């Protein structure tokens, strides 16, 4: 089944971090990632939260044409799972492959679009365009 997953990236706290808000149209599922530069480790770290109460954290490593993310997903019951995400940029978008405990769990192709086209995901003034 094909779903539409919308993302909006914007700088926050005077550009010290990047906020990535996303939602899957028509499902109620949404989440938010905060990306930050970790100077001590010399890499980008991330923390992701979703509407299910789950939290994920880890770091990104640049690779040719994209990046690879490594981290852990913590469920509400406290169990943790190893995560890996592979992102390859493709013109006006990217392809993302998600793995959990070594198993492919998601394959998503993203295209660049205006967040103003999806008001059901972004409240007034939250897209950074108003």
Secondary structure, DSSP 8 states (H G I E B T S, - for coil): ----EEEEEEEETTTTEEEEEEEETTT--EEEEEEEEETTTTEEEEEEEETTS-EEEEEEEEETTEEEEEEEEE-TTS-EEEEEEEEEE-SSEEEEEEEETTEEEEEEEEE---GGG-TTTS-TT-SS--
